[in-house]
Amino acid sequence: MIIIEQIAGNILTCQTEPRTTDLFQLEWFEAGKRVLRRYTLGGQEVALRFMRESPMLMQGDILWMDDTKAIVVSILPAQAIVLQPATMYQMAAICYEIGNKHLPLFLEGNEVLVPYEDPLFRWLEAKGYAPVKELRTLTNMLRSNVTPHEHGSSGSLFSKIMQLAGK
């Protein structure tokens, strides 16, 4: 068994070739777990043990690497509600209503995604927001805690909305 206590990088910024990739598959809601034990697709037993902090695992995060193999996070697709707000008012209203229900939000390009729930889907339809049910990989969860003096490309909901408003 391999015990993981920190993320080694991400395939977008770290070179993994010529190593083989062994996928550590997760559901979207498991990406923030501090402790988790499971097998990779290649059969390697892996235990996550993030004791200092609880990182939000992202698609492509490298959990472990040696000379021949890299164990990489793969977030499994899930049923999601997909919305494309036409205006900043719609964006604010949608995010407010979904946040008021304490549901996680995901932002992908100009789309707002939320894990599928039938009552929410029907409510969004009734409000005229034209939700679509799709099988999607839910990554880039927005963090709703805004810390003072936060700037740049952080993951907070406030900064994401501010970035969109600037476009």
N, CA, C and O of each residue as an XYZ file, in Angstrom:
668
protein
N       0.847     -1.179      0.000
C       0.000      0.000      0.000
C       0.895      1.246      0.000
O       1.935      1.296      0.658
N       0.446      2.245     -0.765
C       1.137      3.532     -0.816
C       0.314      4.535     -0.012
O      -0.891      4.661     -0.230
N       0.954      5.250      0.917
C       0.285      6.279      1.715
C       0.648      7.636      1.131
O       1.824      7.975      0.993
N      -0.381      8.408      0.791
C      -0.206      9.718      0.172
C      -0.507     10.790      1.209
O      -1.599     10.823      1.777
N       0.463     11.667      1.456
C       0.259     12.750      2.414
C       0.307     14.126      1.765
O      -0.016     15.130      2.399
N       0.712     14.170      0.496
C       0.694     15.440     -0.233
C       0.623     15.162     -1.733
O       0.995     14.087     -2.202
N       0.140     16.149     -2.464
C       0.015     16.032     -3.912
C       1.380     16.322     -4.530
O       2.051     17.282     -4.151
N       1.783     15.483     -5.489
C       3.103     15.613     -6.115
C       3.106     16.592     -7.284
O       4.178     16.951     -7.773
N       1.960     17.025     -7.738
C       1.869     17.933     -8.873
C       0.616     17.637     -9.676
O      -0.309     16.996     -9.177
N       0.582     18.096    -10.906
C      -0.538     17.848    -11.806
C       0.030     17.590    -13.190
O       1.060     18.154    -13.562
N      -0.642     16.735    -13.954
C      -0.131     16.376    -15.277
C      -0.069     17.566    -16.227
O       0.613     17.502    -17.249
N      -0.772     18.651    -15.905
C      -0.718     19.849    -16.746
C       0.596     20.604    -16.585
O       1.014     21.334    -17.483
N       1.244     20.425    -15.436
C       2.468     21.177    -15.165
C       3.687     20.301    -14.890
O       4.811     20.803    -14.869
N       3.485     19.009    -14.681
C       4.595     18.094    -14.398
C       4.703     17.041    -15.497
O       3.693     16.507    -15.955
N       5.889     16.758    -15.902
C       6.146     15.742    -16.922
C       6.035     14.353    -16.294
O       6.724     14.059    -15.317
N       5.175     13.502    -16.847
C       5.038     12.138    -16.335
C       5.587     11.091    -17.302
O       5.827      9.950    -16.909
N       5.783     11.466    -18.546
C       6.311     10.497    -19.516
C       7.773     10.231    -19.225
O       8.461     11.156    -18.790
N       8.284      9.062    -19.428
C       7.710      7.896    -20.098
C       6.971      6.951    -19.154
O       6.730      5.799    -19.516
N       6.609      7.402    -17.963
C       5.922      6.555    -16.989
C       4.542      6.149    -17.490
O       3.914      6.865    -18.270
N       4.083      4.994    -17.033
C       2.699      4.609    -17.292
C       1.818      5.317    -16.269
O       2.254      5.615    -15.157
N       0.585      5.580    -16.655
C      -0.357      6.264    -15.775
C      -1.328      5.250    -15.200
O      -1.940      4.476    -15.936
N      -1.466      5.258    -13.885
C      -2.413      4.400    -13.180
C      -3.446      5.323    -12.547
O      -3.103      6.154    -11.706
N      -4.710      5.183    -12.944
C      -5.750      6.121    -12.511
C      -6.319      5.779    -11.137
O      -6.645      4.629    -10.844
N      -6.425      6.808    -10.310
C      -7.053      6.752     -8.996
C      -8.393      7.452     -9.155
O      -8.476      8.678     -9.085
N      -9.451      6.658     -9.369
C     -10.749      7.237     -9.693
C     -11.502      7.672     -8.445
O     -11.521      6.976     -7.430
N     -12.129      8.855     -8.550
C     -12.906      9.442     -7.461
C     -14.238      9.958     -7.978
O     -14.353     10.366     -9.134
N     -15.233      9.936     -7.118
C     -16.471     10.662     -7.379
C     -16.199     12.127     -7.032
O     -15.303     12.402     -6.234
N     -16.942     13.069     -7.604
C     -16.693     14.489     -7.364
C     -16.728     14.830     -5.879
O     -15.953     15.668     -5.419
N     -17.623     14.185     -5.124
C     -17.786     14.518     -3.708
C     -16.686     13.923     -2.828
O     -16.617     14.231     -1.638
N     -15.824     13.074     -3.398
C     -14.702     12.508     -2.652
C     -13.424     13.341     -2.803
O     -12.437     13.092     -2.111
N     -13.442     14.313     -3.692
C     -12.233     15.080     -4.013
C     -11.709     15.903     -2.837
O     -10.537     16.279     -2.836
N     -12.530     16.188     -1.851
C     -12.095     16.972     -0.708
C     -11.851     16.154      0.551
O     -11.634     16.716      1.625
N     -11.885     14.838      0.428
C     -11.691     13.984      1.607
C     -10.244     14.026      2.085
O      -9.310     14.046      1.283
N     -10.077     14.038      3.387
C      -8.737     14.030      3.991
C      -8.194     12.612      4.110
O      -6.986     12.397      4.013
N      -9.077     11.651      4.318
C      -8.671     10.261      4.492
C      -9.532      9.408      3.571
O     -10.759      9.501      3.588
N      -8.884      8.587      2.777
C      -9.600      7.727      1.831
C      -8.679      6.583      1.437
O      -7.475      6.777      1.268
N      -9.239      5.406      1.293
C      -8.451      4.249      0.893
C      -9.180      3.528     -0.232
O     -10.376      3.247     -0.149
N      -8.415      3.235     -1.294
C      -8.997      2.490     -2.415
C      -7.900      1.999     -3.337
O      -6.722      2.300     -3.142
N      -8.301      1.241     -4.343
C      -7.361      0.703     -5.324
C      -7.414      1.516     -6.612
O      -8.465      2.022     -7.004
N      -6.271      1.629     -7.253
C      -6.211      2.263     -8.567
C      -6.752      1.286     -9.597
O      -6.999      0.124     -9.275
N      -6.938      1.736    -10.824
C      -7.377      0.827    -11.886
C      -6.359     -0.281    -12.124
O      -6.726     -1.384    -12.530
N      -5.087      0.003    -11.876
C      -4.029     -0.994    -12.039
C      -3.882     -1.934    -10.863
O      -3.027     -2.818    -10.889
N      -4.705     -1.765     -9.816
C      -4.693     -2.685     -8.685
C      -3.812     -2.278     -7.515
O      -3.646     -3.058     -6.576
N      -3.238     -1.069     -7.547
C      -2.387     -0.597     -6.460
C      -3.247     -0.034     -5.330
O      -4.084      0.837     -5.566
N      -3.049     -0.522     -4.112
C      -3.782      0.020     -2.969
C      -3.157      1.352     -2.558
O      -1.945      1.460     -2.370
N      -4.020      2.365     -2.424
C      -3.565      3.713     -2.092
C      -4.410      4.224     -0.927
O      -5.628      4.049     -0.907
N      -3.747      4.859      0.042
C      -4.444      5.502      1.159
C      -4.092      6.986      1.158
O      -2.917      7.352      1.207
N      -5.102      7.827      1.105
C      -4.899      9.266      1.237
C      -4.929      9.596      2.720
O      -5.808      9.141      3.452
N      -3.956     10.395      3.155
C      -3.904     10.800      4.556
C      -3.366     12.229      4.608
O      -2.191     12.462      4.890
N      -4.262     13.179      4.328
C      -3.903     14.594      4.341
C      -4.218     15.136      5.731
O      -5.356     15.512      6.012
N      -3.225     15.174      6.586
C      -3.473     15.552      7.977
C      -3.351     17.057      8.215
O      -4.073     17.599      9.051
N      -2.479     17.727      7.521
C      -2.272     19.164      7.759
C      -3.398     20.000      7.169
O      -3.895     20.927      7.808
N      -3.793     19.670      5.959
C      -4.844     20.426      5.296
C      -5.638     19.469      4.423
O      -5.201     18.352      4.148
N      -6.785     19.912      4.001
C      -7.630     19.086      3.160
C      -7.643     19.677      1.753
O      -8.478     20.527      1.441
N      -6.716     19.227      0.904
C      -6.693     19.796     -0.443
C      -7.895     19.305     -1.258
O      -8.409     18.209     -1.035
N      -8.319     20.122     -2.183
C      -9.364     19.708     -3.108
C      -8.650     19.054     -4.285
O      -8.045     19.740     -5.108
N      -8.722     17.723     -4.364
C      -8.059     17.030     -5.461
C      -8.687     17.441     -6.779
O      -9.906     17.573     -6.892
N      -7.844     17.638     -7.759
C      -8.285     18.078     -9.074
C      -8.004     16.998    -10.107
O      -7.162     16.126     -9.897
N      -8.710     17.066    -11.209
C      -8.471     16.179    -12.333
C      -6.997     16.277    -12.732
O      -6.492     17.375    -12.968
N      -6.306     15.137    -12.807
C      -4.917     15.125    -13.239
C      -3.892     15.310    -12.140
O      -2.692     15.313    -12.418
N      -4.335     15.467    -10.883
C      -3.363     15.576     -9.794
C      -2.545     14.288     -9.709
O      -3.081     13.184     -9.814
N      -1.248     14.453     -9.520
C      -0.341     13.309     -9.386
C      -0.198     13.025     -7.901
O       0.287     13.861     -7.139
N      -0.629     11.826     -7.496
C      -0.557     11.455     -6.091
C       0.786     10.828     -5.736
O       1.270     10.967     -4.612
N       1.378     10.139     -6.700
C       2.632      9.427     -6.446
C       3.293      9.133     -7.777
O       2.626      8.930     -8.792
N       4.622      9.113     -7.756
C       5.348      8.862     -8.994
C       6.696      8.232     -8.649
O       7.368      8.646     -7.704
N       7.076      7.219     -9.438
C       8.443      6.702     -9.382
C       8.978      6.698    -10.805
O       8.437      7.398    -11.661
N      10.024      5.929    -11.081
C      10.630      5.938    -12.416
C       9.769      5.302    -13.493
O       9.968      5.567    -14.679
N       8.799      4.454    -13.093
C       8.028      3.719    -14.092
C       6.530      4.015    -14.093
O       5.855      3.764    -15.091
N       5.999      4.551    -12.980
C       4.548      4.719    -12.875
C       4.183      6.025    -12.180
O       4.889      6.490    -11.285
N       3.057      6.610    -12.615
C       2.480      7.789    -11.963
C       1.029      7.465    -11.614
O       0.263      7.021    -12.470
N       0.657      7.687    -10.359
C      -0.736      7.496     -9.929
C      -1.406      8.865    -10.012
O      -1.000      9.818     -9.347
N      -2.453      8.936    -10.855
C      -3.076     10.206    -11.223
C      -4.574     10.181    -10.908
O      -5.252      9.184    -11.157
N      -5.082     11.289    -10.357
C      -6.496     11.430    -10.026
C      -7.329     11.544    -11.294
O      -6.995     12.285    -12.219
N      -8.424     10.787    -11.309
C      -9.401     10.866    -12.389
C     -10.785     11.004    -11.750
O     -11.266     10.080    -11.094
N     -11.421     12.164    -11.945
C     -12.756     12.408    -11.405
C     -13.775     11.776    -12.362
O     -13.785     12.070    -13.557
N     -14.619     10.912    -11.821
C     -15.610     10.218    -12.646
C     -16.754     11.156    -13.042
O     -17.153     12.008    -12.248
N     -17.279     11.010    -14.244
C     -18.439     11.821    -14.660
C     -19.659     11.505    -13.789
O     -19.815     10.386    -13.300
N     -20.519     12.511    -13.606
C     -21.745     12.370    -12.814
C     -22.867     13.159    -13.485
O     -22.616     14.066    -14.279
N     -24.094     12.804    -13.157
C     -25.233     13.569    -13.663
C     -25.183     14.980    -13.076
O     -24.999     15.154    -11.871
N     -25.348     15.968    -13.929
C     -25.252     17.359    -13.492
C     -26.315     18.206    -14.168
O     -26.802     17.887    -15.253
N     -26.657     19.293    -13.495
C     -27.486     20.331    -14.089
C     -26.518     21.343    -14.675
O     -25.632     21.845    -13.982
N     -26.693     21.640    -15.962
C     -25.821     22.584    -16.652
C     -26.645     23.812    -17.016
O     -27.713     23.708    -17.618
N     -26.122     24.984    -16.636
C     -26.797     26.251    -16.917
C     -25.838     27.188    -17.620
O     -24.642     27.216    -17.328
N     -26.380     27.956    -18.554
C     -25.595     28.989    -19.232
C     -26.303     30.326    -19.029
O     -27.122     30.733    -19.853
N     -25.981     31.009    -17.920
C     -26.641     32.294    -17.659
C     -26.367     33.283    -18.785
O     -25.237     33.407    -19.259
N     -27.414     33.983    -19.205
C     -27.282     34.936    -20.313
C     -26.784     36.299    -19.843
O     -26.197     37.051    -20.621
N     -27.017     36.614    -18.576
C     -26.622     37.924    -18.052
C     -25.966     37.746    -16.680
O     -26.065     36.682    -16.068
N     -25.302     38.788    -16.213
C     -24.723     38.745    -14.875
C     -25.827     38.669    -13.821
O     -25.627     38.074    -12.762
N     -26.975     39.256    -14.096
C     -28.103     39.148    -13.171
C     -28.522     37.688    -13.027
O     -28.725     37.200    -11.915
N     -28.650     36.994    -14.160
C     -29.003     35.575    -14.102
C     -27.932     34.782    -13.364
O     -28.254     33.905    -12.563
N     -26.649     35.085    -13.630
C     -25.555     34.398    -12.944
C     -25.688     34.577    -11.438
O     -25.596     33.611    -10.681
N     -25.904     35.817    -11.008
C     -26.018     36.099     -9.583
C     -27.225     35.389     -8.978
O     -27.118     34.786     -7.910
N     -28.373     35.457     -9.655
C     -29.592     34.836     -9.136
C     -29.450     33.321     -9.039
O     -29.843     32.720     -8.040
N     -28.891     32.708    -10.071
C     -28.702     31.253    -10.076
C     -27.751     30.838     -8.953
O     -28.048     29.921     -8.188
N     -26.612     31.516     -8.861
C     -25.630     31.167     -7.830
C     -26.182     31.403     -6.431
O     -25.922     30.619     -5.518
N     -26.939     32.475     -6.260
C     -27.534     32.769     -4.958
C     -28.521     31.671     -4.564
O     -28.469     31.157     -3.446
N     -29.410     31.318     -5.470
C     -30.437     30.320     -5.158
C     -29.824     28.943     -4.888
O     -30.239     28.246     -3.962
N     -28.841     28.557     -5.697
C     -28.203     27.257     -5.492
C     -27.397     27.280     -4.195
O     -27.431     26.318     -3.428
N     -26.678     28.366     -3.948
C     -25.919     28.493     -2.712
C     -26.809     28.514     -1.491
O     -26.427     28.018     -0.431
N     -28.001     29.089     -1.630
C     -28.965     29.136     -0.540
C     -29.441     27.739     -0.157
O     -29.901     27.520      0.964
N     -29.332     26.811     -1.075
C     -29.696     25.413     -0.814
C     -28.484     24.613     -0.333
O     -28.570     23.403     -0.126
N     -27.359     25.301     -0.159
C     -26.107     24.690      0.314
C     -25.635     23.559     -0.588
O     -25.147     22.529     -0.122
N     -25.791     23.775     -1.884
C     -25.316     22.809     -2.867
C     -24.015     23.315     -3.483
O     -23.831     24.524     -3.625
N     -23.119     22.417     -3.846
C     -21.860     22.854     -4.463
C     -22.082     23.362     -5.876
O     -22.938     22.861     -6.607
N     -21.297     24.365     -6.248
C     -21.324     24.936     -7.586
C     -19.999     24.660     -8.278
O     -18.940     24.646     -7.650
N     -20.080     24.444     -9.566
C     -18.889     24.243    -10.383
C     -18.973     25.217    -11.547
O     -20.048     25.435    -12.104
N     -17.847     25.796    -11.911
C     -17.808     26.736    -13.014
C     -16.891     26.179    -14.086
O     -15.741     25.830    -13.819
N     -17.411     26.099    -15.301
C     -16.630     25.610    -16.431
C     -16.918     26.523    -17.623
O     -17.978     26.440    -18.243
N     -15.966     27.384    -17.927
C     -16.185     28.362    -18.987
C     -17.316     29.290    -18.593
O     -17.274     29.908    -17.529
N     -18.334     29.392    -19.449
C     -19.504     30.226    -19.158
C     -20.660     29.417    -18.590
O     -21.797     29.889    -18.568
N     -20.380     28.212    -18.133
C     -21.430     27.340    -17.614
C     -21.325     27.212    -16.100
O     -20.237     27.179    -15.525
N     -22.493     27.143    -15.481
C     -22.604     26.821    -14.064
C     -23.128     25.395    -14.001
O     -24.123     25.057    -14.642
N     -22.445     24.559    -13.217
C     -22.864     23.174    -13.062
C     -23.143     22.892    -11.594
O     -22.501     23.457    -10.710
N     -24.089     22.028    -11.348
C     -24.423     21.602     -9.994
C     -24.806     20.124    -10.084
O     -25.435     19.717    -11.062
N     -24.443     19.314     -9.090
C     -24.863     17.909     -9.123
C     -26.381     17.817     -9.280
O     -27.128     18.600     -8.694
N     -26.817     16.854    -10.075
C     -28.231     16.766    -10.431
C     -29.110     16.450     -9.226
O     -28.842     15.529     -8.454
N     -30.164     17.243     -9.093
C     -31.256     17.009     -8.148
C     -32.532     17.379     -8.878
O     -32.649     18.491     -9.392
N     -33.482     16.471     -8.931
C     -34.706     16.704     -9.693
C     -35.503     17.923     -9.220
O     -35.940     18.704    -10.065
N     -35.717     18.127     -7.912
C     -36.479     19.327     -7.496
C     -35.791     20.634     -7.935
O     -36.463     21.573     -8.362
N     -34.475     20.691     -7.831
C     -33.756     21.892     -8.268
C     -33.889     22.070     -9.774
O     -34.102     23.184    -10.253
N     -33.764     20.979    -10.522
C     -33.896     21.036    -11.975
C     -35.265     21.611    -12.346
O     -35.355     22.508    -13.184
N     -36.325     21.098    -11.725
C     -37.680     21.581    -12.026
C     -37.858     23.045    -11.629
O     -38.523     23.801    -12.337
N     -37.269     23.452    -10.500
C     -37.353     24.839    -10.054
C     -36.656     25.771    -11.052
O     -37.195     26.818    -11.411
N     -35.468     25.388    -11.491
C     -34.720     26.194    -12.466
C     -35.478     26.296    -13.791
O     -35.490     27.347    -14.432
N     -36.110     25.187    -14.193
C     -36.937     25.191    -15.406
C     -38.098     26.165    -15.257
O     -38.372     26.959    -16.156
N     -38.779     26.098    -14.112
C     -39.939     26.964    -13.866
C     -39.540     28.438    -13.854
O     -40.341     29.294    -14.229
N     -38.316     28.746    -13.430
C     -37.828     30.127    -13.403
C     -37.331     30.593    -14.770
O     -36.973     31.759    -14.939
N     -37.311     29.672    -15.756
C     -36.927     30.051    -17.113
C     -35.433     30.050    -17.394
O     -34.991     30.684    -18.352
N     -34.643     29.352    -16.580
C     -33.196     29.345    -16.766
C     -32.702     28.286    -17.751
O     -31.498     28.209    -17.997
N     -33.570     27.484    -18.312
C     -33.244     26.471    -19.324
C     -32.126     25.514    -18.888
O     -31.104     25.405    -19.566
N     -32.320     24.820    -17.753
C     -31.296     23.865    -17.331
C     -31.255     22.658    -18.249
O     -32.256     22.304    -18.871
N     -30.088     22.028    -18.329
C     -29.911     20.820    -19.136
C     -29.297     19.767    -18.230
O     -28.393     20.065    -17.450
N     -29.790     18.524    -18.332
C     -29.223     17.421    -17.569
C     -28.199     16.720    -18.455
O     -28.525     16.247    -19.544
N     -26.940     16.657    -17.970
C     -25.861     16.035    -18.739
C     -24.951     15.245    -17.823
O     -24.868     15.511    -16.624
N     -24.270     14.268    -18.404
C     -23.223     13.541    -17.704
C     -21.943     14.344    -17.866
O     -21.427     14.459    -18.978
N     -21.413     14.912    -16.762
C     -20.252     15.790    -16.826
C     -19.258     15.435    -15.728
O     -19.623     14.858    -14.704
N     -18.014     15.783    -15.952
C     -16.991     15.652    -14.919
C     -17.006     16.943    -14.119
O     -16.694     18.014    -14.640
N     -17.371     16.830    -12.845
C     -17.516     18.006    -11.991
C     -16.178     18.334    -11.328
O     -15.791     17.735    -10.324
N     -15.496     19.296    -11.920
C     -14.236     19.784    -11.369
C     -14.371     21.293    -11.210
O     -15.370     21.869    -11.640
N     -13.411     21.923    -10.618
C     -13.413     23.374    -10.393
C     -14.565     23.817     -9.503
O     -15.283     24.764     -9.824
N     -14.735     23.115     -8.369
C     -15.778     23.506     -7.432
C     -15.443     24.886     -6.869
O     -14.315     25.146     -6.450
N     -16.434     25.755     -6.869
C     -16.243     27.091     -6.318
C     -16.248     27.020     -4.809
O     -17.066     26.323     -4.208
N     -15.338     27.739     -4.209
C     -15.305     27.830     -2.748
C     -16.112     29.054     -2.365
O     -15.902     30.139     -2.907
N     -17.035     28.881     -1.430
C     -17.926     29.981     -1.081
C     -17.364     30.875      0.006
O     -17.944     31.922      0.293
N     -16.261     30.499      0.615
C     -15.661     31.335      1.657
C     -14.771     32.382      1.020
O     -13.775     32.051      0.377
N     -15.126     33.634      1.196
C     -14.334     34.727      0.651
C     -13.471     35.268      1.782
O     -13.987     35.705      2.811
N     -12.162     35.238      1.591
C     -11.274     35.786      2.600
C     -10.917     37.209      2.208
O     -10.809     37.508      1.018
N     -10.730     38.101      3.189
C     -10.404     39.492      2.879
C      -9.120     39.603      2.072
O      -8.188     38.821      2.257
N      -9.083     40.581      1.177
C      -7.906     40.906      0.372
C      -7.492     39.774     -0.556
O      -6.306     39.623     -0.849
N      -8.440     38.983     -1.020
C      -8.116     37.901     -1.929
C      -8.147     38.441     -3.348
O      -9.117     39.084     -3.749
N      -7.097     38.186     -4.106
C      -6.986     38.696     -5.463
C      -6.590     37.582     -6.409
O      -6.243     36.479     -5.984
N      -6.645     37.884     -7.706
C      -6.130     36.953     -8.709
C      -7.109     35.852     -9.033
O      -8.324     36.038     -8.983
N      -6.558     34.702     -9.366
C      -7.371     33.586     -9.868
C      -7.645     32.576     -8.774
O      -7.480     31.375     -8.990
N      -8.060     33.037     -7.605
C      -8.378     32.106     -6.525
C      -9.669     31.383     -6.854
O     -10.337     31.705     -7.836
N     -10.014     30.421     -6.046
C     -11.195     29.630     -6.293
C     -12.440     30.141     -5.620
O     -13.457     29.447     -5.644
N     -12.425     31.334     -5.011
C     -13.603     31.795     -4.287
C     -14.710     32.188     -5.267
O     -14.450     32.595     -6.399
N     -15.937     32.055     -4.802
C     -17.097     32.416     -5.608
C     -17.052     33.897     -5.968
O     -17.327     34.271     -7.108
N     -16.707     34.734     -5.003
C     -16.649     36.173     -5.237
C     -15.673     36.510     -6.362
O     -16.010     37.270     -7.270
N     -14.470     35.950     -6.306
C     -13.479     36.292     -7.327
C     -13.863     35.732     -8.691
O     -13.549     36.348     -9.709
N     -14.532     34.584     -8.744
C     -14.986     34.048    -10.033
C     -16.033     34.978    -10.650
O     -15.992     35.249    -11.850
N     -16.974     35.469     -9.829
C     -18.001     36.380    -10.338
C     -17.364     37.686    -10.790
O     -17.749     38.243    -11.817
N     -16.391     38.175    -10.028
C     -15.715     39.409    -10.405
C     -14.946     39.240    -11.713
O     -14.909     40.158    -12.532
N     -14.335     38.082    -11.913
C     -13.627     37.821    -13.166
C     -14.598     37.811    -14.335
O     -14.302     38.358    -15.397
N     -15.759     37.188    -14.144
C     -16.764     37.141    -15.210
C     -17.316     38.532    -15.514
O     -17.571     38.872    -16.669
N     -17.498     39.336    -14.455
C     -18.046     40.678    -14.646
C     -17.082     41.570    -15.418
O     -17.505     42.508    -16.094
N     -15.787     41.279    -15.317
C     -14.786     42.074    -16.012
C     -14.691     41.778    -17.489
O     -14.069     42.540    -18.230
N     -15.294     40.685    -17.941
C     -15.215     40.303    -19.365
C     -16.201     41.065    -20.201
O     -16.266     40.865    -21.414
